[in-house]
Amino acid sequence: MTRKTWRTSSYSQPSNACVEVATSPTAVHIRDTKNRGGGELAFATSAFKSFLVKFANSEHR
C-alpha cells in the first residue's frame, strides 16, 4: 500500500476549517483537517476532474 501525500490549500483558514487532498493514479482522496483519522472520501480521477470543470464554470466559485 502506497502512503498518501496530503496537501492543504494555501487559501486555508487558520481555524483548520478546510480539507486536505491526496492523489493516486486512479483516485482523488479528501479528508477533514479537523478529523484526519475520521476517514476520507475517494473519487475516481475522471469524476473529480468533471466536478472541477463544472464548478469552475459555475457561479458558485
Secondary structure, 3 states (H helix, E strand, C coil): CCCCCCEECCCCCCCCCCEEEEECCCEEEEEECCCHHHCCEEEEHHHHHHHHHHHHCCCCC
